[in-house]
């Protein structure tokens, strides 16, 4: 396993970082495409 000896706090931090990065990428993509949507739709990927 890639993270076999990692503690739970590592996985929590990894999840939070991944979530924030996903939100930033989706927001940037939406703006670059000139789409106007509700923020909830943008960060959930429903654009």
Secondary structure as GFF3:
##gff-version 3
##sequence-region A 1 47
A	DSSP	alpha_helix	8	32	.	.	.	ID=ss1
A	DSSP	alpha_helix	39	44	.	.	.	ID=ss2
###
